[in-house]
Amino acid sequence: MLVKPEPYDFERTLIAMLKVHGFLGRRGGSR
């Protein structure tokens, strides 16, 4: 999974993490 730390890959991972965090947060409710 962690192979060349490219800027595009890094940004994509960041966006994915933010999306997952937001999804989990929305699912957990107002925490």
TAFENKA-V963547 format. One record per backbone hydrogen bond with DSSP energy under -0.5 kcal/mol. NH is the residue of the N-H (numbers start at 1). CO is the residue of the C=O. If there is no record, write none. Layout:
NH,CO
NH,CO
This chain:
3,1
6,4
10,6
11,7
12,8
13,9
14,10
15,11
16,12
17,13
18,14
19,15
20,16
21,17
22,18
23,19
24,20
25,21
26,22
27,23
28,24
29,25
31,29
